[in-house]
Structures are given as structure tokens and as C-alpha cells.
Amino acid sequence: MKKIWLLLLPIALFVIAYLAKPKSTAPTQPAASHSSHSLSLKCANCVEEYIFEVIQKGSNIFHYPSGPMPAHTVSTQEAKKIAAYLTTLQGLEPSHPEWVQEGKVLFYGNCVGCHSNGGRGKPGYFPDLTRRPLLGIQKLRSQH
Ligand code: HEC
């Protein structure tokens, strides 16, 4: 029973965020009240956390014509491993370096269709995950 809630809550938050977003460009993101974005940007593993949250909750802050980044395409554990791999693309040391290799394999299995080889993305459609800082982080920083 508990597990079901763990799965449903982020989905609900994502839906709420998705529905509320297009109406205003104000920095009040409904999902942010439950996330640690504003705090996490100051902590050492902020980049890894941001990536993990995007994978878990999805994201639609840029309104690309290609649609939003889908939530929950992988398990929580897989998301952590992929986040570790993507953190290395930012030139940073992930919290669990032993996850990087598996994370890379998972990235190529689940994400490469949109984010392309090496996470380089497609301009105007899918963000470049090697960009420093990541677009979403830059946007969050400009709001705080
Ligand atoms: C259906 C295409 C699609 C798939 C599959 C996909 N993404 Fe995305 N991703 C997007 C789009 C579109 C965005 C931009 C979302 C926005 O507007 O906020 C994005 C954003 C991101 C971001 C934030 C980038 C930034 O610059 O802030 C990360 C990190 C990310 N994706 C990682 C992943 C990972 C990891 C996977 C695999 C588990 C994945 N994505 C699968 C389309 C996709």
C-alpha cells in the first residue's frame, strides 16, 4: 500500500505542475514546494539531485515542441544510477562513482532516443545534457 503512494504522489505532483504551468510564468512552481530545488542548488550534489528529480518527476519548463520530459520511465534505483552517469557529463564527481558504468548502459537503453548519443540532445527539441550548467539549473538559479 505504501509503495503505491510512493508511485502515485510524484505522478500527481507532475500532473498538477503540468496543468498549472502554462497559465503563468511566475516562479511559483507547484512541484517545487515538495522538492528541494531551492536548497539543493546550494549543496554539493545539487546537479545530481536535479537530474534525479527530472528523471523521477519529468519536466516541462521549456515547452519544447517535442513535448515534456516524461516522468517515471525508469525505476528509482535506475534513476539514481543514470543521474550518477549524467553527473560525470557535467565534469563532476557523483555520490556513487560505482553506479556510473551501469547508469551509462541504462541511459543508452532508456534516454538516448531523445537525448542522443552522449546526451548531446537536439537543439530546440531535446536539451543537451552535457551543457554546463544544465538549462534547468540555470533557470532555477536565476529565480533564487
Ligand atoms: C520523449 C523524449 C524524452 C525521453 C525519452 C527522455 N527525455 Fe529527458 N528531456 C526531454 C525534454 C523534452 C526535456 C526538456 C523538458 C522541459 O521542458 O523541462 C528533457 C529534459 C531532461 C533533463 C533536464 C535538462 C536540463 O538542461 O535542465 C534531464 C536531466 C533529462 N531530460 C534526462 C533524461 C533521462 C536520464 C532520460 C532517460 C531516463 C530522459 N531524459 C528521457 C525529453 C526526453
Boltz pocket constraint, residues with backbone or C-beta under 6 A from the ligand:
constraints:
  - pocket:
      binder: B
      contacts: [[A, 50], [A, 51], [A, 54], [A, 55], [A, 59], [A, 60], [A, 61], [A, 62], [A, 63], [A, 64], [A, 66], [A, 67], [A, 68], [A, 69], [A, 70], [A, 73], [A, 74], [A, 82], [A, 86], [A, 106], [A, 107], [A, 110], [A, 111], [A, 112], [A, 113], [A, 114], [A, 115], [A, 125], [A, 126], [A, 127], [A, 128], [A, 129], [A, 133], [A, 134], [A, 135], [A, 136], [A, 137]]
      max_distance: 6.0
